[in-house]
Amino acid sequence: MRILLVGAGGVGTAVTRIAARRPFFDHMVVADYDLPRAKSAVAALGEHATRFTPARVDAADTRAVIALLAEHRCDVLLNATDPRFVLPLFEAALSQGVSYLDMAMSMSRPHPDRPYEKVGVKLGDEQFARAPEWTAADRLALVGMGVEPGLADVFARYAADELFDDIEEIGIRDGGNLTVEGYDFAPSFSIWTTIEECLNPPVIYERDRGWYTTEPFSEPEIFDFPEGIGPVECVNVEHEEVLLVPRWIPARRVTFKYGLGEEFIGTLKTLHALGVDSTEPVPVMTDRGTARVAPRDLVAAVLPDPAELGDRMHGKTCAGTWVKGVKDGREREVYLYHVVDNQWSMREYGSQAVVWQTAVNPVIALELLANGVWKGTGVLGPEAFEPRPYLDLLVEYGSPWGMREQ
């Protein structure tokens, strides 16, 4: 397997550090708009760098990505960029006839008249609309294969296959107790993506109603997270799992709730009130004349890079899937989860917990595809595949998962 990794930020760099320890692939091209960043990611691998090549590419330039795929004879493209670049990279992979993986799906657009009641364009709609073309090309686009979405969806499929006869609700619940020394506000993941998912209308699925939306940060609940994290208030947030799970798993209700905290929510609301969450460029006077800058890009530029916060971070992050239903005629509730301690991920890989937890999952998926354990064509989510080999390999990677009866 020859892989083109597009994006050498925090998650992309963690991908290289995880993949370097595994023998399943022949070569990985590490491409980024910022060539020095790609070179740095490869150089940090030391003696393992021989299977990696840095390169420069603009992820928005489909032709350039196609040319890079052809030049290096890659047979799979792994997208580690933010959601703005999903469609050009998705198109490049299809045009070149290679497989494709991402960790975040094509972007949504709220309903123009009733954004907090009805869905508009849903996350992933533009990718699923191209599914017949991928099937006809006998190629696979595995979408939403990070941690959330990704591992959380694998948990949902595992619960449906082995733990329940009938499922009332599948609820993704994400929380942690991470702190960052020296900063009043320092997101542990891309602020660009965080703003997108937290301020868009959250989507909920109900079998009798279909997909519908609600207000951001609605329906707060206290969820008790395992391994010493404890109770965290979680709220509705837009996320891909709600759009993926119902396509393959017959649950009556699917939700996603994120443990953000009052201060974090307050900051996001302030950014929205000021209009600096906007992605539309505005004219800004500089010492070199007028420049057009998207306010959200400016916010991302002035905040610390999440990938460089690991030495200041303390605590754990937890991603998991809560499932309620019936097994053998008896009611049952379980929470399937994966916890990463920042101290461990920094010591073992030099990557902070959130980006490492995101990065390990597409690497596992690539290994299963390379070895022929997972097979498929078309546009598929993680729910479309057998979960047990995936969960076993996660343990082999040294990061076990857990299950708690509620």
Secondary structure by P-SEA (a helix, b strand, c coil): cbbbbccccaaaaaaaaaacccccccbbbbbcccaaaaaaaaaacccccccbbbbbbccccaaaaaaaaaaacccbbbbcccccaaaaaaaaaaaabbbbbbccccbbbccccccccccccccaaaaaaaaaaaaaacccccccccccccaaaaaaaaaaccccccccbbbbbbccccccccccccccccaaaaaaaaacbbbbbbccccccccccccbbbbbbbcccccbbbbbbbbccccccccccccccccbbbbbccaaaaaaaaaaaaacccccbbbbbbccccbbbbcaaaaaaaacccccccccccccccccbbbbbbbcccccbbbbbbbbbbaaaaaaccccccaaaaaaaaaaaaaaaaaaccccccccccccccccaaaaaaaaaaccccccccc
